[in-house]
Amino acid sequence: MKLITLHLPETYIKALDQLVDERFYPNRSEAIRVAIRDLISAEVWRRQGVD
């Protein structure tokens, strides 16, 4: 995996932390990876017929 730097509004960070605190995700990074995966799946792969 590669490391990237990401700037997010404070409200997004608080929401991520809430998901982690409620044990939906083990950490912020995993929550962000899942969100990006879902975005790519919806926006890119489906248009290309890849799943």
N, CA, C and O atoms as a GROMACS GRO file, in nm:
protein
  204
    1MET      N    1   0.084  -0.118   0.000
    1MET     CA    2   0.000   0.000   0.000
    1MET      C    3   0.088   0.124   0.000
    1MET      O    4   0.201   0.123   0.049
    2LYS      N    5   0.034   0.229  -0.056
    2LYS     CA    6   0.103   0.358  -0.056
    2LYS      C    7   0.037   0.450   0.044
    2LYS      O    8  -0.083   0.441   0.071
    3LEU      N    9   0.117   0.538   0.098
    3LEU     CA   10   0.069   0.638   0.192
    3LEU      C   11   0.032   0.765   0.117
    3LEU      O   12   0.107   0.812   0.033
    4ILE      N   13  -0.086   0.820   0.149
    4ILE     CA   14  -0.126   0.949   0.094
    4ILE      C   15  -0.164   1.041   0.210
    4ILE      O   16  -0.199   0.996   0.318
    5THR      N   17  -0.155   1.170   0.184
    5THR     CA   18  -0.199   1.269   0.282
    5THR      C   19  -0.334   1.321   0.236
    5THR      O   20  -0.354   1.349   0.118
    6LEU      N   21  -0.424   1.334   0.330
    6LEU     CA   22  -0.560   1.373   0.297
    6LEU      C   23  -0.606   1.480   0.394
    6LEU      O   24  -0.594   1.464   0.515
    7HIS      N   25  -0.657   1.588   0.342
    7HIS     CA   26  -0.712   1.695   0.425
    7HIS      C   27  -0.864   1.681   0.424
    7HIS      O   28  -0.927   1.678   0.318
    8LEU      N   29  -0.923   1.672   0.543
    8LEU     CA   30  -1.067   1.656   0.556
    8LEU      C   31  -1.122   1.761   0.651
    8LEU      O   32  -1.053   1.805   0.743
    9PRO      N   33  -1.248   1.801   0.630
    9PRO     CA   34  -1.312   1.891   0.725
    9PRO      C   35  -1.325   1.823   0.861
    9PRO      O   36  -1.335   1.700   0.870
   10GLU      N   37  -1.323   1.902   0.965
   10GLU     CA   38  -1.333   1.849   1.102
   10GLU      C   39  -1.457   1.763   1.121
   10GLU      O   40  -1.453   1.664   1.195
   11THR      N   41  -1.567   1.800   1.057
   11THR     CA   42  -1.690   1.721   1.073
   11THR      C   43  -1.674   1.580   1.017
   11THR      O   44  -1.730   1.485   1.073
   12TYR      N   45  -1.598   1.564   0.910
   12TYR     CA   46  -1.574   1.431   0.854
   12TYR      C   47  -1.490   1.349   0.951
   12TYR      O   48  -1.516   1.231   0.972
   13ILE      N   49  -1.389   1.411   1.009
   13ILE     CA   50  -1.301   1.341   1.102
   13ILE      C   51  -1.379   1.296   1.225
   13ILE      O   52  -1.362   1.184   1.273
   14LYS      N   53  -1.466   1.384   1.276
   14LYS     CA   54  -1.547   1.346   1.391
   14LYS      C   55  -1.638   1.228   1.357
   14LYS      O   56  -1.656   1.138   1.439
   15ALA      N   57  -1.696   1.229   1.239
   15ALA     CA   58  -1.783   1.119   1.198
   15ALA      C   59  -1.703   0.990   1.182
   15ALA      O   60  -1.750   0.883   1.222
   16LEU      N   61  -1.584   0.998   1.125
   16LEU     CA   62  -1.498   0.880   1.114
   16LEU      C   63  -1.464   0.826   1.252
   16LEU      O   64  -1.471   0.705   1.276
   17ASP      N   65  -1.428   0.914   1.342
   17ASP     CA   66  -1.395   0.872   1.478
   17ASP      C   67  -1.514   0.807   1.547
   17ASP      O   68  -1.497   0.713   1.625
   18GLN      N   69  -1.633   0.855   1.520
   18GLN     CA   70  -1.753   0.795   1.578
   18GLN      C   71  -1.770   0.652   1.526
   18GLN      O   72  -1.803   0.561   1.603
   19LEU      N   73  -1.748   0.632   1.397
   19LEU     CA   74  -1.758   0.497   1.341
   19LEU      C   75  -1.655   0.403   1.404
   19LEU      O   76  -1.685   0.287   1.432
   20VAL      N   77  -1.535   0.454   1.426
   20VAL     CA   78  -1.431   0.374   1.490
   20VAL      C   79  -1.467   0.347   1.636
   20VAL      O   80  -1.454   0.234   1.683
   21ASP      N   81  -1.512   0.449   1.706
   21ASP     CA   82  -1.551   0.432   1.847
   21ASP      C   83  -1.663   0.330   1.864
   21ASP      O   84  -1.668   0.256   1.962
   22GLU      N   85  -1.754   0.328   1.766
   22GLU     CA   86  -1.867   0.235   1.771
   22GLU      C   87  -1.831   0.100   1.711
   22GLU      O   88  -1.917   0.012   1.696
   23ARG      N   89  -1.704   0.083   1.676
   23ARG     CA   90  -1.647  -0.043   1.626
   23ARG      C   91  -1.705  -0.089   1.492
   23ARG      O   92  -1.709  -0.209   1.464
   24PHE      N   93  -1.750   0.007   1.410
   24PHE     CA   94  -1.788  -0.027   1.273
   24PHE      C   95  -1.663  -0.057   1.191
   24PHE      O   96  -1.665  -0.140   1.101
   25TYR      N   97  -1.554   0.013   1.223
   25TYR     CA   98  -1.425  -0.005   1.157
   25TYR      C   99  -1.316  -0.004   1.262
   25TYR      O  100  -1.331   0.059   1.367
   26PRO      N  101  -1.206  -0.075   1.236
   26PRO     CA  102  -1.098  -0.080   1.337
   26PRO      C  103  -1.021   0.051   1.351
   26PRO      O  104  -0.964   0.078   1.457
   27ASN      N  105  -1.020   0.132   1.244
   27ASN     CA  106  -0.946   0.258   1.248
   27ASN      C  107  -0.993   0.348   1.133
   27ASN      O  108  -1.068   0.305   1.046
   28ARG      N  109  -0.947   0.473   1.135
   28ARG     CA  110  -0.985   0.568   1.031
   28ARG      C  111  -0.944   0.520   0.893
   28ARG      O  112  -1.020   0.530   0.797
   29SER      N  113  -0.822   0.469   0.884
   29SER     CA  114  -0.770   0.427   0.753
   29SER      C  115  -0.860   0.322   0.688
   29SER      O  116  -0.888   0.330   0.569
   30GLU      N  117  -0.903   0.225   0.766
   30GLU     CA  118  -0.988   0.121   0.710
   30GLU      C  119  -1.123   0.178   0.665
   30GLU      O  120  -1.175   0.138   0.561
   31ALA      N  121  -1.179   0.268   0.742
   31ALA     CA  122  -1.306   0.331   0.704
   31ALA      C  123  -1.290   0.408   0.573
   31ALA      O  124  -1.377   0.402   0.486
   32ILE      N  125  -1.180   0.480   0.558
   32ILE     CA  126  -1.156   0.556   0.436
   32ILE      C  127  -1.132   0.461   0.318
   32ILE      O  128  -1.181   0.486   0.209
   33ARG      N  129  -1.057   0.351   0.340
   33ARG     CA  130  -1.036   0.254   0.232
   33ARG      C  131  -1.168   0.196   0.184
   33ARG      O  132  -1.190   0.182   0.063
   34VAL      N  133  -1.257   0.162   0.276
   34VAL     CA  134  -1.387   0.106   0.239
   34VAL      C  135  -1.468   0.209   0.160
   34VAL      O  136  -1.531   0.175   0.060
   35ALA      N  137  -1.466   0.333   0.205
   35ALA     CA  138  -1.541   0.439   0.135
   35ALA      C  139  -1.488   0.459  -0.006
   35ALA      O  140  -1.566   0.475  -0.100
   36ILE      N  141  -1.357   0.460  -0.022
   36ILE     CA  142  -1.297   0.478  -0.155
   36ILE      C  143  -1.326   0.358  -0.243
   36ILE      O  144  -1.358   0.373  -0.361
   37ARG      N  145  -1.316   0.238  -0.187
   37ARG     CA  146  -1.348   0.117  -0.263
   37ARG      C  147  -1.491   0.123  -0.315
   37ARG      O  148  -1.517   0.093  -0.431
   38ASP      N  149  -1.585   0.162  -0.227
   38ASP     CA  150  -1.725   0.170  -0.268
   38ASP      C  151  -1.747   0.276  -0.375
   38ASP      O  152  -1.824   0.256  -0.468
   39LEU      N  153  -1.679   0.390  -0.362
   39LEU     CA  154  -1.689   0.495  -0.463
   39LEU      C  155  -1.638   0.446  -0.597
   39LEU      O  156  -1.702   0.466  -0.700
   40ILE      N  157  -1.522   0.382  -0.596
   40ILE     CA  158  -1.464   0.331  -0.721
   40ILE      C  159  -1.556   0.226  -0.781
   40ILE      O  160  -1.578   0.225  -0.902
   41SER      N  161  -1.609   0.139  -0.698
   41SER     CA  162  -1.700   0.036  -0.748
   41SER      C  163  -1.822   0.098  -0.815
   41SER      O  164  -1.862   0.056  -0.923
   42ALA      N  165  -1.878   0.198  -0.752
   42ALA     CA  166  -2.000   0.261  -0.806
   42ALA      C  167  -1.971   0.346  -0.928
   42ALA      O  168  -2.049   0.346  -1.023
   43GLU      N  169  -1.861   0.418  -0.928
   43GLU     CA  170  -1.837   0.518  -1.032
   43GLU      C  171  -1.749   0.471  -1.147
   43GLU      O  172  -1.763   0.520  -1.259
   44VAL      N  173  -1.661   0.378  -1.124
   44VAL     CA  174  -1.565   0.341  -1.228
   44VAL      C  175  -1.589   0.199  -1.278
   44VAL      O  176  -1.616   0.178  -1.396
   45TRP      N  177  -1.578   0.102  -1.187
   45TRP     CA  178  -1.584  -0.036  -1.230
   45TRP      C  179  -1.717  -0.074  -1.293
   45TRP      O  180  -1.720  -0.149  -1.390
   46ARG      N  181  -1.826  -0.022  -1.239
   46ARG     CA  182  -1.956  -0.058  -1.297
   46ARG      C  183  -1.972   0.000  -1.437
   46ARG      O  184  -2.033  -0.063  -1.523
   47ARG      N  185  -1.918   0.119  -1.460
   47ARG     CA  186  -1.925   0.178  -1.595
   47ARG      C  187  -1.843   0.098  -1.693
   47ARG      O  188  -1.874   0.092  -1.812
   48GLN      N  189  -1.737   0.035  -1.643
   48GLN     CA  190  -1.649  -0.044  -1.731
   48GLN      C  191  -1.690  -0.190  -1.735
   48GLN      O  192  -1.631  -0.269  -1.808
   49GLY      N  193  -1.792  -0.228  -1.657
   49GLY     CA  194  -1.837  -0.365  -1.654
   49GLY      C  195  -1.746  -0.456  -1.573
   49GLY      O  196  -1.744  -0.577  -1.594
   50VAL      N  197  -1.670  -0.396  -1.478
   50VAL     CA  198  -1.579  -0.474  -1.393
   50VAL      C  199  -1.635  -0.478  -1.253
   50VAL      O  200  -1.676  -0.375  -1.200
   51ASP      N  201  -1.638  -0.597  -1.192
   51ASP     CA  202  -1.686  -0.609  -1.053
   51ASP      C  203  -1.594  -0.688  -0.972
   51ASP      O  204  -1.618  -0.709  -0.853
   0.00000   0.00000   0.00000
